Amino acid sequence: MNDLTNPFVTRRRALRQMACGFGYLALAGLAQRAPADVANPLAMKTPQFAPRAKRVIFLFMQGGPSQIDTFDYKPLLEREDGRKLPFDDARTVANTGDRGTDQRVLKSPWKFAQHGQTGRWVSELFPEMARHVDDLCFIRSMHTEGVAHGPATLFLHCGSTNFIRPSMGAWVNYGLGTENANLPGFVTIAPSLGNGGARNFGNAFLPAVHQGTAIGTAGVPAKELGIRNLTNAGRSSAEQRRQLELLQALNAEQLKLNPGDGELEAVINSFELAWRMQNNAPGVLELAKESASTLALYGIGEKETDDFGRQCLMARRLCEEGVRFVQVTYGDNTANPRWDQHSNLIKHADHARAVDKPVAGLLTDLKQRGLLEDTLVWWGGEFGRTPYAEKNGTGRDHNPGGFTVWLAGGGVKPGFVLGETDEFGHKAVVDKVHMHDLHATILHLLGLDHEKLTYRFDGRDFRLTDVHGHVVREIFS
């Protein structure tokens, strides 16, 4: 007989129906319990010593802008233009070991001039940044590891060319946490999918909560950039809150059975952070709240500068809200990134126009708001470029042996220059600064000792700088 029409309730039927009720009661009971008592790993931490900077904005010029066409003026290139001279070509040395190969010297297509009270040399590629030279601290003696984009980009971000290591932003997040519990401590805006991809903002063996939160990817128009799945149009806020509470209660029970499970703890914290971000991040990323004059300052609304201008303004808003490390990538997802001019050096002008006004606007905006004092702005690529024409053509090859980066704010000397390359701008020769040294220095400015910021994994204490690096104190204000 059909149970639905049977007026008599059998013992078997009663038990079957009550079982569903038992399950409901169990879930209801779990939902009433407090979530697992897991310390928030993103909670703000005390620096190891007094910091000069609280946060970092890294403006990554993917592909390697040419130092001798931007900030490292070399008059000898003009005098020797066209001559065949012996150079140690990085690719040739790496592939064959041959040194002293004859190469044709290639002068810069752009004129240089001195700017500011300090008289720093800047090419005509960057007229807007040139107005800020008295705030910039140039390091003209950088050198790094990796001849190709992949290993050099990984080394820039992770301190290693091939091993899977945590990214610098993840180390900062691990060491300091976030100033705002409603936002992640490390955000990367429009990261490239190539040359290391997600490893460049990954956590590797650090707890998963320290990986970077990506806002879009390279190549996506800045107007469309956002955090995936940040909103849920299908459920109300109250429904989503109840859903979260149930998930957290279930996870709490799992954690009781598996105490010390780092991945599970990361999941619990990620759910909580995601909920808080849903209620806070959209407002932070909403640029329409800015004044017309601020939008114009960044070049927003202008065809050539709109994209990068939006990214730079987004970075300022994130830092203003307490995000520790924000990376803004000017790049794409191709095999030859934007600044990678092997056969058409003149394309540097297009990329310079795209970033010059937004970067200058960011510096102006930070300074006007009093944020530049404790925000370190870092501009640079994974390596530089050669002073000779690649294959006697019209472009420059990769050059990890000598290039320029600049820093601003956050406790560095304004209007200062450290180091020199040789007379052709090929190799760093005076006060050389390795990428490990730059990493150690930036961590120091944040109040972190690069030798003590370690994480034990597989029986070994790891750090961003491995067993290398020294702090470049000469640039401190």
N, C-alpha and C positions, 0 to 999 in steps of 0.2 A: 504494500500500500504506500502511496506517496506521503512522505513526511509532512508536506505542507497542508495536506487535508486530513491528517490523522489527528483526532481530538485528544488522543492519549500521548503523553510524553514518555517515551521509553528512557531507560537509564543511558543507553548508548547515545540517543539523540541529545539528551540533556548534557552529557559530558562533551559531546562534539561542539555544541553551541557555546557552552561555558568556556571551552578552551580559547575561543576567540576573545572572549571577555578577559580571560587571564592575561592574554598577550597585550591587550589594550591597556589593562591596569599596570602591567609591567612597564610599558613605554611611558605611560603617564607618570609613573613614579620616577622613572629616570629623568624625564623632562623637568621635574620639580627640583631635582638635585642641582647643586651648584656645579659648574664646569670644573674640569680638573685643575687642581692648584698648580699650574705650570707657570713658572716665572717667565715673564715676557723677555725673550732674548734680544728684542729690539729696544728695550728700555734704555734711556739715556745713561751712559756710563761716565765715570770720572776719568779724565785724561791722566796719563802717567805723570805728566808735569804740566806746568802752565802753558797753555796753547797760545799761539799767535793768531791762529785762524780757527774758525768753528766749522767751516764747510768749504767745499771745493766745487767749482764749475770747470769742467774740462771740455774745451772746445777742440774736438778732434778733427784735424784736417787730413782726411783719409787719402792716402796715395803718395804723400811726401812732397810738400811744397818746396820749391827751390830756395835755399838760403841766400844764394848769390843773386837772386832776382827779387828779393824782398827786403831783408834786414841786414845782410852781411855784404857791405859794399867793398868791391875789389877792383880798383882802377887798373891793375895789371891785366885783367881780362880784356879790357878795351885795347890796350897796347899790343897784346899778343894775339888778338883775335885772328883766327885762321891758321895759326902756326901749328905744326905737328910737334908735339912734345911728349916725352915719356911719362905716363901716369900708371900707378897701380890701380887697374880697373877691378872693382870689387867682385864682379861676376866672373871675370877671367881668372882672378886669383882663386876664387872659390871652386871653379870648375876644373882648371888646368894647373894652377900653381904658378903660372907665368906672371912675371912682374915687369914693370917698366915698358908696357906696350904703348906705342906711339898713338896719340889721339889728337884730334883737331880742337884747339881751344875755341870756345864759343862765348862771345861777350853777351851781356844782358841786353835784351831789346828795350829795356826801360831805363829811364834816367833816375838817378838818385839825388837826393837833396837832404840837407841837415834841417832838423826840426826841433822846436821847443827850446827852452832855456839850456837844456843839456846838449843840444846840437847833435842828437842821434840821427844816424843815416837811415832813411827809409826810401824805398823806391816809389815811383809814381803809381804803382799798383794799389797802394793803400793810402790814399789821401786822408781818409777819415781816421784810421788808426794812427796816422802820423801826428794828429792833433793831441794824442794821448801819450806820446813818448816819455813825457816827464813823470808819468805814472807807471811805466812799464819797466820791468827788470829783465833784460835780455841775457840769455845764456847762449853764447855763440860758439861754444866748444863741445857740443853734445856729440856723443858717439854711442853706438848701440850694437846689438847682435841681430843677425839675419839680413841676408841680401835681398830675398824675395818678400813680397807683401805679407804672405801668410805668417811665416815665422817672426818677422819684425813686428807685425801688429800684435801677435800673441805676446811677444816679449814686452812691448809697450804696456799692455794691459795686465799681464800676469807674471812678468819677470822670468819667463821661460819660453823658449822657442818651440818646444815639442811636447814636454810633459804636461799633463792636465793639472793646472794649478789654479787656486782662487784668483779672481781678478782684483785689481787694486780697490775698486769700489766696495767689493765684498769684504776685504780686509778692514777698510775704514768702518764699514757697517758693523763688523764683528767687534772692532776695538772701541767704538764710541756709541753705537746705537743711534737712534733718531731723536731729534729734539721734539718731534711731534708724533705722539702715539697713534694718530689717525692717518699717518702717511708712512710709506716705506722710507728706510734710511738711505737707499741707493736707487736712483732712477736713471735710466738711459733713454735718451730721446732719439728716435729714428736710427737705431743701430743697424749696421750692415749685416746681411746674412752670410757674407763671404769672409775669407781670410780669418778664420777662427770662429766666426759667427757668434753663437750664444756663449761660447767659452770666454769671449772677451768681457762678458758681464756675468759670468757664472760663479758659482760658489765652490765648485770642485768638492773637496772633502770637508769644507766648513759646513756647519748646519745649513740646511736648504733655505732657511728663512733669510739668510744674508745675501742671496743672489739678487741681481738687479731686477727692478721692475721695468719692463720695456714699454715705452709709449710709441706704438707704431713701429715701422721699419723704414730703412732707407728706400728712397724712391717713391714713397707714398706722399702725396701732397700734404703740406703741413695743416691745411684746413681739416683734413680727415684724420689727423693723428689723435689717438686716444688709447686708453687702457682697455684691453679686450674684456668683454663680459662685465663691464663696470656697472651697467644698469640692467634691470630685469623688468621689462614692460609687462610681463605676464603675471606678475604677483605684486601684491601691495607690500608696503614696507612692513606692516604688521605680520603678514603671512611669511615674509622672508625672515623676520626675526624669530618667529616660532619654529621655522624650519632650522635655523641656525642653532637654537637652543636644544632641539632634539638631537641634531648631529653632535653637538658638543657633549651632551649627556652620554650618548652612545660611545663617543671617543674617550670620555672620562672612564667609563667602565673598562674599555680596552686597555687604557693606560694603567689601571689598577692591576690588570693581569700581566702587563708587560712594562713594569717600571723602568725608567731610564731609556726607553725607546726614542731615540732622537728624531727619527723620521715621523713618528706619530706625534711627538710634541710639536714638530714643525707644522704638521697638518692642522693641529688644534689652533696654533697661533695664526696660521695663514687664514683660517676661516674667520677668526676674530678680526684680523687686520682687513680682510676683504670687506667685511661688514662695515667697519669704520670708514674704509675708503669709499664705499658706495655713498656714504652720507657726507663726505668731505671733499674727495678728489674732484668731482665734477666742477665744483665752484672754483677750485684752484686752477683748473685747466681752462676756465672760461675767460678768454682774452677780451671779450666784448665789454667787460667791466672796466677796462682801462680807458683813460682819456684819449681823445683824438691826438693830442700832442705827444703822448707816450707812444702810441702806435706809429706815428710819423717818425719818431726818434729811431725806431728799429727798422724803418723802411717797409713797414707793413702796409699793403695796398699798392706798392710799386712792384712791377712785374719781376724785376731781377732780384729783389731782396725780400719779397713777401715770405717765401718759404723759410729761409734761415732766420729771418727776423722773428717770425712766430715761434720758432724753436728757442731762440735766445730769450725772448720775453717769457716763455713758458719756464725756462730755467730759472730766471729771476724770481718768478712767482713761487716756484717750488722751494727755492732756497729761503725765500722770505717766510715760508711756512714751516721751516725746520728740517728739510731734507738735507742730509749731510753731504752726499756726493751726487752731483748731477753731471752726466755726460751728454754733450750735444755733438752729434756726428754730422759733419758735412761730407757725405759720401753717397755711394750707390752700391748695387749688388753685382757689378760687372767684374770681369777678370782684371781690368785696368781701371782702378778707382779714379775719382775725379781729378786729383792733382797729379796724376801719373802721366806726364807728357813726355813720352819716349820719342815721338816724331813730330810733335806740333806744340812746341813750347809756348807759342803765342796764346794757346788756350788758357794759360794761367790767368790771363786778363779777365776771361769770363768768370772764373771761379773767384777771383779777387773781388770783382764787382758784386758777386752774390753774398759775400761774407763781410766785406769791409764795413759797410754802414751798420749792419746788425751788431757786429762785435763792438764797434765804437759806441753804438747806442746802449749796449749792455753796460759798458764801463761807465758811461755818463749816468745812467739810471742808478746803478749800484752806488756810485759816489754821492749822488744827490740824496739818496735815501739813507746814507750812513752805513750801508752794507758792505762797501768795499774794504772797510777797515778790518773786518773779521771774515771776509770771504776771499779765498784764494782763487783767482782766475788763471787757468793754464791753457795756453794756445800752442798747438804744434801737431806734427805728424809723426809717423813711425820712423822716418829717416829723412835725409835731404836728397840733393841731386848733384850730379857731377858738373865740374866746370868745363867739360869738353862735350862735344857733340857725339851722341851715341851713333856708332857706325857711320860717322861723318855726315850725319843727317841734320835734322832741324829740331831735335829734342835732346833731353838729358836723361841719363840712366840713373838708377838707384844709387844712393851714396850713404851708407851707414857710418862712414868714417868721420864725418864732420857736418853738423847742421845746427840750426838755431831754433830755440823755443823761447817764449817769453812768459813771465808770470806777472801778476798784478795784485795789489792789495795783500791782505792776509799776512802781514809781517815781513814782506820783502822790501828791499831798498827801491824806491821809485827813481826812475831815470838812470838806472845803473846798468853797466855792461860787465859781464864776467866772461873771460876766455877769448881765445882767438883761434881761427883756422889759419892755415898757411896762406901765402900771398895769392894763391889761386882760389882759396875757399874750398879746398878739397878735403883736407884732413885737420882735425882738431890738434893743435900743437901747444897751446898755452892754457893752463888751468883747465885741463880736460875734465869733463863731467860725463860719466857713464850713465846709462838709463837706470841702473841700480842705484847710483848716487842721487839721481833726481827723485826716485821713489822714496829713498831714505829721507831726503830733505823735506818732501811734501808731508810725509808722516810726522816728521819732527815738528813742522809748523802746526800740525793738528794736535800736538801734545802726546805723540806716540813714539816710543823708542823702537826703531825697526828691528833691533836685535832682541827685544823683549816681547814684541807683538808676535807670538807664536801660537801654533796649534799642533797638538800631538796627534799623529796619524800613522798607523802601522809601525809603531815603535820609534818614531822619529819626530822631533820638533821641527815643524816647517815654518817658514816666514816668507814674506813677499820678496825680500832681497836675497834669499837663499843664504849663502855664506859670504856675501859680498856687500858692497855699498858703504859709503861714508857720507855724513851730513855735510852739505856745502854751506857752511856758516857764513862765508863771505857775502852771501846775498841777503842776510838778515838785516833788517833795519834796526 
